[in-house]
C-alpha cells in the first residue's frame, strides 16, 4: 500500500525547493505515494508548491519578530491556533510520516507528529541548527543534515549526513553557456555576473550594484543577470530600463539558465544557495545576511572560504568592496579556475534520493 507523507515548511526558496526535490525523489521510489505540503499562509510556498504539482494547506502562523517585540504579542495564540489546524489536517490525511524542512509551519507539524507517535524527520540545511529544530531533534526519528559536525545540536545516533537537496533542474542541467546567454538576451563575448540575493532579495547587494552599475557595465564591459527579489530597494528596475548589458527582474524562474550563463556569481550564503553553487561549479562572492538566526550564513560562507572554494565580503562592507572585488575577480582567470575547481569538489547531486530512500526504509 502506498504511503501518505506530509512535508512541512517554507518561507523562502531555501526551504521550498529542497522540499519539492525530496517530494520528487519520494515519487520516484513510489509513484503512487500521496504527498501533502503544509505551509504558512501568505508565504512563497503557497504559490511555488502548487506550481510543482503538489497540494498544499496553509496555516495561520508567523515567526518570532526579532525587530519589534510588540509584534510578538499574538504569537502564542497563532501557534496554538496552528496546532489545532494541524491536528485537523492530520486527522483527515492520516500520514505515515512527516518531514520538516524549516520555516514557520515546520514546528507545529513536527510537534503534532511527535505527540501522535508518527515517524517524523528533520532536514537541517545549515551548519548552525535553528532553535526549533534543536528542540524537535530530541524526538525525531531521523535528522538529515547538510554538513558534518552537527552532533553539538542533535543526538549523534539520529544524524545522517546527506548534503542538501538541489532542485533537479539544476543538478541535472545540460544547459550550455551560449544557451544561457541567449535566454537572457546578452552577449557571448562579455563576462557575465549573476547577482542573486535570494528569493526575497538583498537590499545591501542591490544598492551596491545599483551604485556601481556604470563602472561595471560601461567602464569594465561586464554584463549582469540581476535578481532583485520582491523586497528590492534602490529602484533597480527603473534604473536599468532599456539598458544594454543588464537583465533585471524580481525573480528568475529558470535558475539553470542563469547558472549556465554566469561566469561569476554574487549571492547570499543560505545553505541551499551554497549547495546549488557547489553543483553549478561557479566562482562566487558571498555576502552573508548578518541577521540570519545565529548568523548561520556567515558560518556557511566561511566553510567554503577556508577551503579556497569561495570569497566573502561582509554585509557592512558591501557598498565599498563589492564592485572592486567583482572587477578584480573578472580579470583574474586563474583565481576563477581555482574557485571553480574547489567549489565543484563540494557538490552533492543525490541528497534528495538519499533522504527519500532512508525515509521509505523507516516507515
KOLVEX-567200 format. One record per residue (C-alpha): x, y, z; residue in one letter. Coordinates in steps of 0.05 Angstrom, whole numbers, plus 32768, in hexadecimal, padded with zeros to 4 digits. Last residue first. Layout:
! residues N
{{X,Y,Z},"A"}
...
***
This chain:
! residues 363
{{80A5,804D,8098},"X"}
{{80F0,8047,80A2},"X"}
{{8106,802F,805D},"X"}
{{80DA,8062,8039},"X"}
{{80FA,809A,8062},"X"}
{{8140,8080,8052},"X"}
{{8133,807C,8007},"X"}
{{8114,80C2,8005},"X"}
{{8150,80E1,802A},"X"}
{{8184,80BF,7FFE},"X"}
{{815E,80D1,7FBE},"X"}
{{8158,811B,7FD2},"X"}
{{81A3,811E,7FE4},"X"}
{{81B6,8103,7F9F},"X"}
{{81DB,813D,7F7E},"X"}
{{820F,8150,7FB2},"X"}
{{8242,8186,7F9E},"X"}
{{827E,8191,7FCB},"X"}
{{82B3,8180,7F97},"X"}
{{8292,81B3,7F68},"X"}
{{82A2,81EB,7F9A},"X"}
{{82EC,81DB,7F95},"X"}
{{82F1,81D7,7F49},"X"}
{{82C6,8215,7F3D},"X"}
{{82EC,823E,7F71},"X"}
{{8330,822C,7F53},"X"}
{{8316,823A,7F0C},"X"}
{{82FC,827F,7F20},"X"}
{{833E,828F,7F43},"X"}
{{8366,827C,7F05},"X"}
{{8337,82A6,7ED9},"X"}
{{8343,82E6,7F02},"X"}
{{8323,8320,7EDC},"X"}
{{82DC,830F,7EF1},"X"}
{{82F5,8304,7F38},"X"}
{{8312,834B,7F3C},"X"}
{{82D2,836A,7F1F},"X"}
{{82A6,8343,7F4F},"X"}
{{82D1,8356,7F8B},"X"}
{{82D0,83A0,7F77},"X"}
{{8283,839E,7F72},"X"}
{{827A,837A,7FB5},"X"}
{{82AA,83A1,7FE1},"X"}
{{828F,83E6,7FF2},"X"}
{{8244,83D7,7FF4},"X"}
{{824E,8390,800D},"X"}
{{8274,83A1,804C},"X"}
{{823C,8399,807F},"X"}
{{8224,835A,805A},"X"}
{{8268,833B,8064},"X"}
{{828B,8324,8024},"X"}
{{829B,82DB,8015},"X"}
{{82C3,82B3,7FE2},"X"}
{{82B6,826B,7FCF},"X"}
{{82D4,8225,7FCA},"X"}
{{8317,8234,7FEB},"X"}
{{8305,81FF,801F},"X"}
{{8302,8233,8057},"X"}
{{82D6,825E,802B},"X"}
{{82A5,8224,8023},"X"}
{{829A,8219,806D},"X"}
{{829A,8264,8078},"X"}
{{825D,826C,804B},"X"}
{{8231,823D,8073},"X"}
{{8248,825B,80B6},"X"}
{{8239,82A1,809C},"X"}
{{81F4,8288,8086},"X"}
{{81E8,826A,80CB},"X"}
{{81E9,82AD,80EE},"X"}
{{81C6,828B,812A},"X"}
{{8185,8299,8104},"X"}
{{8191,82C2,80C6},"X"}
{{81A0,830B,80D6},"X"}
{{81E4,830F,80B4},"X"}
{{81CC,82F9,806F},"X"}
{{820C,82DC,8052},"X"}
{{822A,8300,8015},"X"}
{{824A,82C7,7FEF},"X"}
{{8275,82D5,7FB2},"X"}
{{8271,8297,7F86},"X"}
{{8298,8272,7F51},"X"}
{{8266,8240,7F35},"X"}
{{8266,81F4,7F38},"X"}
{{821A,81EB,7F2B},"X"}
{{8217,81B3,7F5F},"X"}
{{823E,81DD,7F92},"X"}
{{8214,821A,7F80},"X"}
{{81D3,81F3,7F8D},"X"}
{{81EA,81DC,7FD1},"X"}
{{8200,8222,7FE6},"X"}
{{81BD,823E,7FCF},"X"}
{{819B,8208,7FF8},"X"}
{{81C2,8217,8037},"X"}
{{81B5,8262,8034},"X"}
{{81F5,8287,8023},"X"}
{{81DC,82C5,7FFF},"X"}
{{81F3,82CA,7FB8},"X"}
{{8221,82EA,7F85},"X"}
{{8232,82BA,7F4C},"X"}
{{8269,82BB,7F18},"X"}
{{826C,829E,7ED1},"X"}
{{8220,8298,7ECE},"X"}
{{81FA,827F,7E91},"X"}
{{81F1,8237,7EA9},"X"}
{{81DE,824E,7EEF},"X"}
{{81A9,827C,7ED3},"X"}
{{818E,8247,7EA4},"X"}
{{8188,8214,7EDD},"X"}
{{8165,824A,7F06},"X"}
{{8126,8246,7EDD},"X"}
{{80F3,8271,7F02},"X"}
{{8121,82AB,7F10},"X"}
{{80FE,82DC,7F3F},"X"}
{{80F8,8327,7F48},"X"}
{{8116,8336,7F03},"X"}
{{8153,8353,7EE2},"X"}
{{817A,8343,7EA2},"X"}
{{81B2,8375,7E99},"X"}
{{81E2,837B,7E5D},"X"}
{{81B9,83B0,7E39},"X"}
{{818D,83DD,7E64},"X"}
{{8144,83E0,7E4E},"X"}
{{812E,83EA,7E97},"X"}
{{816A,83E1,7EC6},"X"}
{{815C,8419,7EF7},"X"}
{{8112,840B,7EFA},"X"}
{{811A,83C1,7F0B},"X"}
{{8152,83D2,7F3C},"X"}
{{8123,83FC,7F66},"X"}
{{8154,8405,7FA0},"X"}
{{8135,83CC,7FC7},"X"}
{{8119,8388,7FB5},"X"}
{{80EA,8363,7FE4},"X"}
{{80D2,8335,7FAC},"X"}
{{8117,831E,7F9A},"X"}
{{8149,8345,7F70},"X"}
{{815F,830D,7F42},"X"}
{{8195,832C,7F16},"X"}
{{81B5,830C,7ED9},"X"}
{{81EC,833D,7ECB},"X"}
{{821E,834E,7E94},"X"}
{{8267,8362,7E9C},"X"}
{{8288,8396,7E6F},"X"}
{{82B4,83B5,7EA4},"X"}
{{82A1,83FE,7E99},"X"}
{{825A,83F8,7E81},"X"}
{{8241,83BB,7EA5},"X"}
{{8266,83B6,7EE8},"X"}
{{8277,8400,7EF0},"X"}
{{8233,8419,7EDB},"X"}
{{820F,83E6,7F07},"X"}
{{8237,83F5,7F46},"X"}
{{8200,8417,7F6F},"X"}
{{81CB,83E7,7F56},"X"}
{{81F8,83AD,7F67},"X"}
{{8206,83C7,7FAE},"X"}
{{81BC,83D7,7FB9},"X"}
{{81A5,8392,7FA2},"X"}
{{81DA,836F,7FCD},"X"}
{{81C6,8397,800B},"X"}
{{817B,838B,7FFF},"X"}
{{817E,8341,7FF5},"X"}
{{8144,8320,7FD1},"X"}
{{8109,82F5,7FE7},"X"}
{{811A,82B8,7FBD},"X"}
{{8164,82BD,7FCD},"X"}
{{8194,82F7,7FC1},"X"}
{{81A6,82E3,7F7A},"X"}
{{81D8,8309,7F4F},"X"}
{{81F1,82E0,7F13},"X"}
{{822E,8300,7EF3},"X"}
{{823C,82F3,7EAA},"X"}
{{827E,82FE,7E87},"X"}
{{8272,8317,7E40},"X"}
{{827D,82F0,7E00},"X"}
{{823A,82CB,7E01},"X"}
{{820F,8309,7E03},"X"}
{{81CD,830D,7E29},"X"}
{{8184,82FD,7E16},"X"}
{{8177,82DA,7E59},"X"}
{{8167,8296,7E39},"X"}
{{819E,82A2,7E05},"X"}
{{81D3,82A5,7E3C},"X"}
{{81B9,8265,7E5B},"X"}
{{81B8,8240,7E19},"X"}
{{81FF,8258,7E0A},"X"}
{{8215,8241,7E50},"X"}
{{81F8,81FC,7E46},"X"}
{{81BA,81DF,7E68},"X"}
{{81C3,8196,7E79},"X"}
{{81A5,819D,7EBF},"X"}
{{819F,815E,7EEA},"X"}
{{81AF,817F,7F2D},"X"}
{{818F,81C1,7F18},"X"}
{{814A,81AB,7EFD},"X"}
{{814D,8174,7F31},"X"}
{{8148,81A5,7F6B},"X"}
{{8182,819D,7F9B},"X"}
{{8179,8174,7FDA},"X"}
{{81AC,8186,8010},"X"}
{{81E2,8156,8027},"X"}
{{81D0,8111,8041},"X"}
{{81F0,810E,8086},"X"}
{{81C3,80DF,80AF},"X"}
{{81B9,80F2,80F7},"X"}
{{818D,80CA,8128},"X"}
{{81C6,80A7,814D},"X"}
{{81EB,80E9,8159},"X"}
{{81B1,8109,817F},"X"}
{{81AC,8150,8162},"X"}
{{81CB,8194,816A},"X"}
{{8214,8188,817C},"X"}
{{8211,8148,8153},"X"}
{{820A,8173,8114},"X"}
{{8253,8168,80FF},"X"}
{{8244,8155,80B6},"X"}
{{821D,8180,8086},"X"}
{{81D9,8182,8065},"X"}
{{81B8,815A,809B},"X"}
{{8181,8126,809C},"X"}
{{8163,8118,80E0},"X"}
{{813F,80D6,80EE},"X"}
{{8104,80C0,8119},"X"}
{{8100,8104,813B},"X"}
{{80F3,8107,8185},"X"}
{{8131,812D,819C},"X"}
{{8136,8150,8158},"X"}
{{80F8,817A,8165},"X"}
{{811C,81A8,8196},"X"}
{{8159,81AF,816A},"X"}
{{812B,81BA,812E},"X"}
{{8107,81F2,8153},"X"}
{{8148,8214,8166},"X"}
{{8166,8214,8120},"X"}
{{81A3,81E9,8110},"X"}
{{81E5,8209,80FB},"X"}
{{8204,81E7,80BE},"X"}
{{81C3,81F3,809B},"X"}
{{8196,81C2,8075},"X"}
{{8174,81A0,80AE},"X"}
{{8143,816C,8092},"X"}
{{8118,8150,80C9},"X"}
{{80F1,810F,80C8},"X"}
{{80B4,80F6,80EC},"X"}
{{8097,80B0,80F6},"X"}
{{8051,80BC,8114},"X"}
{{804B,80B0,815F},"X"}
{{8012,80E3,8167},"X"}
{{8039,8114,8193},"X"}
{{8073,810F,8162},"X"}
{{8046,811C,8126},"X"}
{{8027,8159,8149},"X"}
{{806C,8176,8159},"X"}
{{8082,816A,8111},"X"}
{{8046,818F,80F5},"X"}
{{8048,81C8,8128},"X"}
{{8092,81D4,811C},"X"}
{{8098,81CD,80D0},"X"}
{{8064,8203,80C0},"X"}
{{8091,823D,80D0},"X"}
{{80CC,8228,80A5},"X"}
{{80F8,81EA,80A5},"X"}
{{80F7,81AA,807C},"X"}
{{80C9,8180,80A7},"X"}
{{80B5,813A,808E},"X"}
{{8079,8115,80A9},"X"}
{{806B,80CA,80A1},"X"}
{{8033,8098,8098},"X"}
{{8002,80D2,8093},"X"}
{{7FB8,80CC,80A4},"X"}
{{7F9D,8102,8075},"X"}
{{7F5C,8113,8099},"X"}
{{7F76,810E,80E1},"X"}
{{7FB7,812F,80CB},"X"}
{{7F95,816C,80AE},"X"}
{{7F6B,8175,80EE},"X"}
{{7FA7,816D,811A},"X"}
{{7FCE,81A0,80F0},"X"}
{{7F96,81D4,80F6},"X"}
{{7F93,81CA,8142},"X"}
{{7FDF,81D3,8146},"X"}
{{7FDA,8211,8119},"X"}
{{7FA9,8231,814A},"X"}
{{7FD8,8225,8184},"X"}
{{8013,8242,815D},"X"}
{{7FEA,827E,8149},"X"}
{{7FD3,8289,8191},"X"}
{{801B,8285,81AA},"X"}
{{802F,82B8,8174},"X"}
{{7FFB,82EE,8183},"X"}
{{802A,8319,81AD},"X"}
{{8065,830E,817D},"X"}
{{805B,8350,8158},"X"}
{{806C,8375,8199},"X"}
{{80B2,8356,8197},"X"}
{{80C4,837A,8157},"X"}
{{8104,8368,8132},"X"}
{{810A,831F,8147},"X"}
{{80C4,830E,812F},"X"}
{{80B8,82C5,8142},"X"}
{{8098,82A0,8108},"X"}
{{8054,82A1,80E8},"X"}
{{8018,8272,80E8},"X"}
{{7FD3,826C,80CA},"X"}
{{7FE0,8229,80A8},"X"}
{{7FDC,821A,805D},"X"}
{{7FCC,81D6,803E},"X"}
{{7FF3,81C1,8000},"X"}
{{7FE5,8192,7FC6},"X"}
{{801F,8181,7F98},"X"}
{{802C,818D,7F4E},"X"}
{{806B,81B7,7F50},"X"}
{{8042,81F6,7F43},"X"}
{{8016,81E1,7F7E},"X"}
{{8056,81E3,7FAA},"X"}
{{806F,8227,7F90},"X"}
{{8031,8252,7F9E},"X"}
{{801F,823F,7FE6},"X"}
{{806A,8233,7FF2},"X"}
{{8079,827D,7FEB},"X"}
{{8055,8291,802A},"X"}
{{8010,82B0,8032},"X"}
{{7FF6,8275,805B},"X"}
{{802D,824B,807A},"X"}
{{803C,8206,805E},"X"}
{{8024,81BE,8060},"X"}
{{8033,8191,8025},"X"}
{{800D,8150,8016},"X"}
{{802D,8114,7FF4},"X"}
{{8008,80D4,7FE0},"X"}
{{803A,80A0,7FC7},"X"}
{{801E,8081,7F87},"X"}
{{8060,8089,7F62},"X"}
{{8086,8066,7F9A},"X"}
{{80D3,806C,7F95},"X"}
{{80D0,80A3,7F60},"X"}
{{8098,80C5,7F87},"X"}
{{80C4,80C9,7FC5},"X"}
{{80FB,80EB,7F9A},"X"}
{{80C8,811E,7F80},"X"}
{{80B2,812E,7FC7},"X"}
{{80FB,8135,7FDE},"X"}
{{8108,8167,7FA5},"X"}
{{80C8,818D,7FB8},"X"}
{{80E1,8193,7FFF},"X"}
{{8126,81A9,7FE6},"X"}
{{8103,81E0,7FBC},"X"}
{{80D7,81F9,7FF5},"X"}
{{8109,8203,802D},"X"}
{{813E,822C,800A},"X"}
{{8108,824A,7FDE},"X"}
{{80EF,826F,801B},"X"}
{{80B6,826A,804C},"X"}
{{80B0,821E,8048},"X"}
{{809F,81E5,8076},"X"}
{{8079,81A3,807C},"X"}
{{807B,8164,8052},"X"}
{{8042,8133,8061},"X"}
{{8047,80EB,8049},"X"}
{{8013,80B6,8038},"X"}
{{8032,8074,8023},"X"}
{{801B,8044,7FEC},"X"}
{{8000,8000,8000},"X"}
***
